């Protein structure tokens, strides 16, 4: 019999539905996924061999979980995705505020209803989305918010203070038979953390000291930043002791994984009639900037460099190219090296400099990181020794002026007197796009590749570059 057709406790029993705790439910559904070879987190990249096995172990062990990691490491996303391991629907006593199980009601209202009507007590079905609650830990969070409080309005209506009917349940009881998440756990006041002891260990709550004991069925999950967790010590020790598994997250271990994360999360499909193509070297540079920032001695590494920086940077680079295409009425949007200047605004605030750094150093640091990223990557795309004739051309006193607002056709006109540059740019453009170069985007792609080659010569000290209003000039 289909369990979901049951509308009373008696019908539910007749259908063969069995009582099961939420952690057993998570465990059962995870085992089914593992046996079917299905992924646990379908949209989380780079954790397949590191974080995800630890999460699977924690669920199989029926543990409460703390994700410990720097900002921008998908902690909250993974916590929310745990709901995929919940059943699509579960039965509750009709009208229950805390999702009372029809076989084991714990609230006074549900117990009275079952006592009065027995197997005729009505039930409802709730979906998995209603079984997940999340609270951001802030200093003003109270025990009443999480556990509950005496409702003085109900008391004024004639109920005794000691009656369970005067209780207003907090977020945790209202998440009974589900997953309750506290984000940024160290920011929760220590006295409030103490209030979680019983929930984590004994699985019960007491409200206002009255003899009201609710035996909750919960999976508790948390997120925290290791700077808060270890240095400031703001998670009280007994609370750490009660959390079953602490799982360390991390940034993408390779540039390729980081690029895949950026492609997955950045808003790149702008619609419209213009063709859009992003050269692979531009994507590599954007990700390499973040990777270099994560090892820079000028950046506070305890705060980390969020993956959100790379995502925002990629979006801004594409927007810079899109703006140029609109202004020049071009048919294609293809980012260039000159568009990397747009990284400054999308990187500000996402890298925390050391206290010793002078004010205004942020933009200079980003500029240096971009140059270093180009230097690290250009040799993987071209042998600069083959471009020696270009250097000889500039040594004769020639200059070449380009700019981020310059139309692709103008760039091609200016490099026409450099046939070697044009040839190498065409070759690079031909292999820099996963789907090949669209005919409408060919000119823009060649212009982008030419800029990349010139910038590569500059960062390797083969050419000088003067930055001025509206563009740059390359010379020897």
URQUI-V906830 format. One record per residue. N is the residue number from 1. RES is the residue in one small letter. SS is DSSP state (h for helix, s for strand, l for the rest). OMEGA is omega in whole degrees, -180 to 180 (none if undefined). NEAR is the number of other C-alpha atoms within 12 Angstrom. Layout:
n-><N | N>
res-><RES | RES>
ss-><SS | SS>
omega-><OMEGA | OMEGA>
near-><NEAR | NEAR>
//
This chain:
n-><1 | 2 | 3 | 4 | 5 | 6 | 7 | 8 | 9 | 10 | 11 | 12 | 13 | 14 | 15 | 16 | 17 | 18 | 19 | 20 | 21 | 22 | 23 | 24 | 25 | 26 | 27 | 28 | 29 | 30 | 31 | 32 | 33 | 34 | 35 | 36 | 37 | 38 | 39 | 40 | 41 | 42 | 43 | 44 | 45 | 46 | 47 | 48 | 49 | 50 | 51 | 52 | 53 | 54 | 55 | 56 | 57 | 58 | 59 | 60 | 61 | 62 | 63 | 64 | 65 | 66 | 67 | 68 | 69 | 70 | 71 | 72 | 73 | 74 | 75 | 76 | 77 | 78 | 79 | 80 | 81 | 82 | 83 | 84 | 85 | 86 | 87 | 88 | 89 | 90 | 91 | 92 | 93 | 94 | 95 | 96 | 97 | 98 | 99 | 100 | 101 | 102 | 103 | 104 | 105 | 106 | 107 | 108 | 109 | 110 | 111 | 112 | 113 | 114 | 115 | 116 | 117 | 118 | 119 | 120 | 121 | 122 | 123 | 124 | 125 | 126 | 127 | 128 | 129 | 130 | 131 | 132 | 133 | 134 | 135 | 136 | 137 | 138 | 139 | 140 | 141 | 142 | 143 | 144 | 145 | 146 | 147 | 148 | 149 | 150 | 151 | 152 | 153 | 154 | 155 | 156 | 157 | 158 | 159 | 160 | 161 | 162 | 163 | 164 | 165 | 166 | 167 | 168 | 169 | 170 | 171 | 172 | 173 | 174 | 175 | 176 | 177 | 178 | 179 | 180 | 181 | 182 | 183 | 184 | 185 | 186 | 187 | 188 | 189 | 190 | 191 | 192 | 193 | 194 | 195 | 196 | 197 | 198 | 199 | 200 | 201 | 202 | 203 | 204 | 205 | 206 | 207 | 208 | 209 | 210 | 211 | 212 | 213 | 214 | 215 | 216 | 217 | 218 | 219 | 220 | 221 | 222 | 223 | 224 | 225 | 226 | 227 | 228 | 229 | 230 | 231 | 232 | 233 | 234 | 235 | 236 | 237 | 238 | 239 | 240 | 241 | 242 | 243 | 244 | 245 | 246 | 247 | 248 | 249 | 250 | 251 | 252 | 253 | 254 | 255 | 256 | 257 | 258 | 259 | 260 | 261 | 262 | 263 | 264 | 265 | 266 | 267 | 268 | 269 | 270 | 271 | 272 | 273 | 274 | 275 | 276 | 277 | 278 | 279 | 280 | 281 | 282 | 283 | 284 | 285 | 286 | 287 | 288 | 289 | 290 | 291 | 292 | 293 | 294 | 295 | 296 | 297 | 298 | 299 | 300 | 301 | 302 | 303 | 304 | 305 | 306 | 307 | 308 | 309 | 310 | 311 | 312 | 313 | 314 | 315 | 316 | 317 | 318 | 319 | 320 | 321 | 322 | 323 | 324 | 325 | 326 | 327 | 328 | 329 | 330 | 331 | 332 | 333 | 334 | 335 | 336 | 337 | 338 | 339 | 340 | 341 | 342 | 343 | 344 | 345 | 346 | 347 | 348 | 349 | 350 | 351 | 352 | 353 | 354 | 355 | 356 | 357 | 358 | 359 | 360 | 361 | 362 | 363 | 364 | 365 | 366 | 367 | 368 | 369 | 370 | 371 | 372 | 373 | 374 | 375 | 376 | 377 | 378 | 379 | 380 | 381 | 382 | 383 | 384 | 385 | 386 | 387 | 388 | 389 | 390 | 391 | 392 | 393 | 394 | 395 | 396 | 397 | 398 | 399 | 400 | 401 | 402 | 403 | 404 | 405 | 406 | 407 | 408 | 409 | 410 | 411 | 412 | 413 | 414 | 415 | 416 | 417 | 418 | 419 | 420 | 421 | 422 | 423 | 424 | 425 | 426 | 427 | 428 | 429 | 430 | 431 | 432 | 433 | 434 | 435 | 436 | 437 | 438 | 439 | 440 | 441 | 442 | 443 | 444 | 445 | 446 | 447 | 448 | 449 | 450 | 451 | 452 | 453 | 454 | 455 | 456 | 457 | 458 | 459 | 460 | 461 | 462 | 463 | 464 | 465 | 466 | 467 | 468 | 469 | 470 | 471 | 472 | 473 | 474 | 475 | 476>
res-><x | x | x | x | x | x | x | x | x | x | x | x | x | x | x | x | x | x | x | x | x | x | x | x | x | x | x | x | x | x | x | x | x | x | x | x | x | x | x | x | x | x | x | x | x | x | x | x | x | x | x | x | x | x | x | x | x | x | x | x | x | x | x | x | x | x | x | x | x | x | x | x | x | x | x | x | x | x | x | x | x | x | x | x | x | x | x | x | x | x | x | x | x | x | x | x | x | x | x | x | x | x | x | x | x | x | x | x | x | x | x | x | x | x | x | x | x | x | x | x | x | x | x | x | x | x | x | x | x | x | x | x | x | x | x | x | x | x | x | x | x | x | x | x | x | x | x | x | x | x | x | x | x | x | x | x | x | x | x | x | x | x | x | x | x | x | x | x | x | x | x | x | x | x | x | x | x | x | x | x | x | x | x | x | x | x | x | x | x | x | x | x | x | x | x | x | x | x | x | x | x | x | x | x | x | x | x | x | x | x | x | x | x | x | x | x | x | x | x | x | x | x | x | x | x | x | x | x | x | x | x | x | x | x | x | x | x | x | x | x | x | x | x | x | x | x | x | x | x | x | x | x | x | x | x | x | x | x | x | x | x | x | x | x | x | x | x | x | x | x | x | x | x | x | x | x | x | x | x | x | x | x | x | x | x | x | x | x | x | x | x | x | x | x | x | x | x | x | x | x | x | x | x | x | x | x | x | x | x | x | x | x | x | x | x | x | x | x | x | x | x | x | x | x | x | x | x | x | x | x | x | x | x | x | x | x | x | x | x | x | x | x | x | x | x | x | x | x | x | x | x | x | x | x | x | x | x | x | x | x | x | x | x | x | x | x | x | x | x | x | x | x | x | x | x | x | x | x | x | x | x | x | x | x | x | x | x | x | x | x | x | x | x | x | x | x | x | x | x | x | x | x | x | x | x | x | x | x | x | x | x | x | x | x | x | x | x | x | x | x | x | x | x | x | x | x | x | x | x | x | x | x | x | x | x | x | x | x | x | x | x | x | x | x | x | x | x | x | x | x | x | x | x | x | x | x | x | x | x | x | x | x | x | x | x | x | x | x | x | x | x | x | x | x | x | x>
ss-><l | l | h | h | h | l | l | s | h | h | h | h | h | h | l | l | l | l | l | l | l | h | h | h | h | h | h | h | h | h | h | h | h | h | h | h | l | l | l | l | l | l | l | l | l | l | l | l | l | l | h | h | h | h | h | h | h | h | h | h | l | l | l | l | s | s | s | s | l | l | l | l | l | l | h | h | h | h | h | h | h | h | h | h | h | l | l | l | s | s | s | s | s | l | l | l | l | l | l | l | l | l | l | l | l | l | l | h | h | h | h | h | h | h | h | h | h | h | h | h | l | s | s | s | s | s | s | h | h | h | h | s | s | s | s | s | l | l | l | l | l | l | h | h | h | h | l | s | s | s | l | h | h | h | h | h | l | l | l | l | l | l | l | h | h | h | s | s | s | l | h | h | h | h | l | l | l | s | s | s | s | s | s | l | h | h | h | l | l | h | h | h | h | h | l | l | h | h | h | h | h | l | l | s | s | s | l | l | l | l | l | l | s | s | s | l | l | s | s | s | s | s | s | s | l | h | h | h | h | h | h | h | l | l | l | l | h | h | h | h | h | h | l | l | s | s | s | s | l | l | l | l | l | l | h | h | h | h | h | h | h | h | h | h | h | l | l | l | l | l | l | l | l | l | s | s | l | l | l | h | h | h | h | h | h | h | h | h | h | h | h | h | h | l | l | l | l | l | s | l | l | l | l | l | l | l | h | h | h | h | h | h | h | h | h | h | h | h | h | h | h | h | h | h | h | h | h | l | l | l | l | s | s | l | l | l | h | h | h | h | h | h | h | h | h | h | h | l | l | l | l | l | s | l | l | l | l | l | l | l | h | h | h | h | h | h | h | h | h | h | h | h | h | h | h | h | h | h | l | l | l | l | l | h | h | h | h | h | h | h | h | h | h | h | h | l | l | l | l | s | s | s | l | l | l | l | l | h | h | h | h | h | h | h | l | l | l | l | h | h | h | h | h | h | h | h | h | h | h | h | l | l | l | l | l | l | l | l | h | h | h | h | h | h | h | h | h | h | h | h | h | h | h | h | h | h | h | h | h | l | l | l | l | s | s | s | s | s | l | l | s | s | s | s | s | l>
omega-><176 | -178 | -173 | 177 | -179 | 180 | 175 | 179 | 180 | 179 | 180 | 178 | -179 | -179 | -180 | -179 | -177 | 176 | -180 | 178 | -178 | 179 | 174 | 178 | 177 | -179 | -179 | -178 | 176 | 179 | 178 | 178 | -179 | 180 | 180 | -178 | -180 | -180 | 178 | 178 | -173 | -175 | 176 | -175 | 173 | -178 | -172 | -176 | -174 | -173 | -172 | 176 | 178 | 177 | 179 | 178 | -179 | -180 | 178 | 178 | -178 | -179 | 160 | -168 | 170 | 172 | -176 | -178 | 179 | -176 | 178 | 178 | 172 | -179 | -178 | 180 | 179 | 180 | -180 | -180 | 177 | 179 | 178 | 179 | 175 | 174 | -179 | 178 | 174 | 179 | 174 | 173 | -176 | 177 | -177 | 178 | -175 | 174 | 179 | 176 | -179 | -180 | -177 | 179 | -178 | 178 | -180 | -179 | -178 | 179 | 179 | -179 | 179 | 178 | -177 | -171 | 178 | -179 | 178 | 179 | -177 | 176 | 175 | 178 | 180 | -178 | -176 | -179 | -180 | -177 | 178 | 177 | -177 | 179 | 174 | -178 | 175 | -177 | -177 | 177 | -179 | 174 | 179 | 178 | -173 | -174 | -180 | -176 | 173 | 180 | -176 | 177 | 177 | 177 | -180 | 178 | 175 | 180 | 177 | 178 | -179 | -179 | 178 | -179 | 177 | -175 | 170 | -174 | 176 | -175 | -176 | 176 | -179 | 176 | 178 | -178 | 178 | -178 | 177 | -175 | 170 | 178 | -180 | -176 | -178 | -180 | 177 | -178 | -178 | -179 | 177 | 176 | 178 | -180 | 180 | -176 | -177 | -179 | -177 | -173 | -175 | 179 | 176 | 175 | 174 | -174 | 174 | 176 | 179 | -177 | 177 | -177 | 180 | 179 | -173 | 175 | -170 | 162 | -179 | 179 | -175 | 168 | -180 | 175 | -177 | 176 | 178 | -172 | -173 | -173 | -177 | 175 | -173 | 167 | -176 | -172 | 180 | 178 | 176 | -177 | -176 | 179 | -172 | -176 | 173 | -173 | 180 | 174 | -177 | 174 | -180 | -176 | 179 | 178 | -178 | 178 | 178 | 178 | 179 | 177 | 179 | 179 | -177 | -170 | -178 | 177 | -175 | -179 | -175 | -179 | -180 | -174 | -178 | 174 | 179 | 179 | -179 | 179 | -178 | -179 | 176 | 177 | 179 | -179 | -179 | 180 | -179 | 177 | 179 | -179 | 177 | 178 | -179 | 176 | -178 | 177 | -180 | -176 | 177 | -175 | 177 | 177 | 179 | 176 | -171 | 172 | 177 | 178 | 179 | -179 | 180 | 179 | 179 | 178 | -179 | 178 | 178 | 180 | 177 | 177 | 179 | 179 | 179 | -179 | 179 | -177 | -178 | 179 | -180 | -176 | -174 | 177 | -180 | -179 | 178 | 176 | -179 | 177 | -179 | 173 | 179 | -180 | -175 | -175 | -179 | 177 | -179 | -180 | -179 | 171 | -179 | -178 | 175 | -176 | -177 | -178 | -178 | -178 | -179 | -178 | -174 | -179 | 179 | 179 | 179 | 178 | 179 | 179 | 178 | 179 | 179 | 178 | 178 | -180 | -179 | -168 | -171 | -177 | 176 | -179 | -177 | 174 | -175 | 179 | 179 | -178 | 180 | 177 | 177 | 178 | 178 | 179 | -179 | 178 | 177 | 177 | -179 | 175 | 178 | -178 | 178 | 179 | -177 | 178 | -176 | 179 | -178 | -178 | 178 | 177 | -178 | 177 | -176 | 179 | -179 | -180 | 177 | -175 | 178 | 178 | -180 | -179 | -179 | 178 | 178 | 178 | -180 | 179 | -178 | -178 | -175 | -179 | -175 | -177 | -176 | -177 | 175 | -179 | 180 | -177 | -173 | -178 | -180 | 180 | 179 | 178 | 179 | -179 | 179 | 177 | -179 | 180 | 178 | 179 | 177 | 177 | -180 | -176 | 175 | 173 | 175 | 179 | 171 | 178 | 176 | 178 | 179 | -178 | 175 | 179 | -179 | 173 | 179 | 177 | 180 | none>
near-><12 | 14 | 24 | 26 | 21 | 28 | 26 | 29 | 38 | 24 | 25 | 32 | 26 | 18 | 17 | 15 | 22 | 19 | 22 | 23 | 28 | 36 | 34 | 26 | 33 | 38 | 30 | 23 | 27 | 34 | 22 | 19 | 20 | 20 | 12 | 11 | 10 | 15 | 24 | 35 | 29 | 18 | 19 | 32 | 34 | 26 | 32 | 22 | 16 | 20 | 32 | 31 | 21 | 25 | 37 | 33 | 25 | 29 | 34 | 26 | 21 | 27 | 31 | 40 | 43 | 43 | 40 | 36 | 34 | 31 | 32 | 33 | 36 | 34 | 39 | 30 | 23 | 34 | 36 | 31 | 26 | 40 | 35 | 30 | 38 | 35 | 31 | 20 | 25 | 37 | 40 | 38 | 40 | 28 | 21 | 32 | 31 | 39 | 41 | 42 | 40 | 44 | 28 | 27 | 34 | 33 | 36 | 24 | 25 | 32 | 25 | 20 | 26 | 30 | 18 | 13 | 18 | 22 | 22 | 21 | 32 | 28 | 36 | 28 | 31 | 29 | 21 | 28 | 24 | 26 | 40 | 35 | 32 | 31 | 30 | 24 | 27 | 19 | 18 | 17 | 25 | 24 | 31 | 24 | 25 | 35 | 39 | 30 | 31 | 30 | 25 | 18 | 16 | 19 | 19 | 13 | 12 | 14 | 17 | 18 | 25 | 22 | 24 | 32 | 29 | 28 | 36 | 31 | 32 | 28 | 33 | 46 | 45 | 33 | 35 | 42 | 46 | 45 | 42 | 42 | 38 | 37 | 32 | 33 | 41 | 35 | 30 | 34 | 23 | 26 | 21 | 30 | 33 | 26 | 32 | 38 | 26 | 26 | 34 | 32 | 26 | 18 | 26 | 25 | 39 | 34 | 33 | 24 | 16 | 19 | 15 | 26 | 24 | 33 | 27 | 37 | 39 | 42 | 45 | 48 | 47 | 46 | 45 | 39 | 36 | 30 | 24 | 24 | 30 | 18 | 13 | 14 | 21 | 28 | 36 | 27 | 17 | 19 | 33 | 29 | 18 | 27 | 31 | 27 | 28 | 29 | 35 | 27 | 35 | 32 | 34 | 33 | 24 | 19 | 28 | 22 | 24 | 38 | 35 | 27 | 35 | 35 | 30 | 22 | 25 | 27 | 21 | 29 | 20 | 19 | 12 | 13 | 16 | 24 | 28 | 33 | 40 | 43 | 39 | 38 | 43 | 44 | 43 | 38 | 42 | 56 | 45 | 40 | 43 | 45 | 36 | 33 | 36 | 32 | 18 | 24 | 19 | 26 | 29 | 22 | 25 | 27 | 25 | 34 | 37 | 38 | 43 | 34 | 39 | 47 | 34 | 32 | 44 | 49 | 35 | 31 | 40 | 40 | 32 | 31 | 47 | 38 | 27 | 29 | 31 | 22 | 18 | 20 | 19 | 28 | 30 | 38 | 44 | 49 | 51 | 50 | 45 | 39 | 38 | 44 | 36 | 31 | 40 | 32 | 23 | 29 | 38 | 26 | 22 | 32 | 40 | 31 | 31 | 20 | 13 | 12 | 17 | 13 | 13 | 13 | 21 | 28 | 26 | 21 | 31 | 40 | 28 | 24 | 36 | 38 | 32 | 27 | 35 | 39 | 32 | 25 | 32 | 33 | 22 | 18 | 28 | 29 | 17 | 29 | 16 | 18 | 29 | 19 | 18 | 35 | 32 | 20 | 24 | 26 | 17 | 12 | 15 | 21 | 26 | 34 | 29 | 38 | 33 | 40 | 31 | 34 | 34 | 38 | 26 | 22 | 32 | 31 | 21 | 25 | 34 | 19 | 18 | 26 | 19 | 23 | 37 | 31 | 24 | 30 | 34 | 28 | 25 | 32 | 41 | 28 | 23 | 32 | 26 | 15 | 15 | 21 | 29 | 25 | 18 | 21 | 30 | 34 | 32 | 44 | 47 | 43 | 45 | 51 | 44 | 43 | 48 | 44 | 48 | 47 | 39 | 38 | 36 | 30 | 28 | 25 | 18 | 27 | 30 | 26 | 28 | 20 | 17 | 13 | 12 | 16 | 22 | 26 | 27 | 34 | 28 | 23>
//
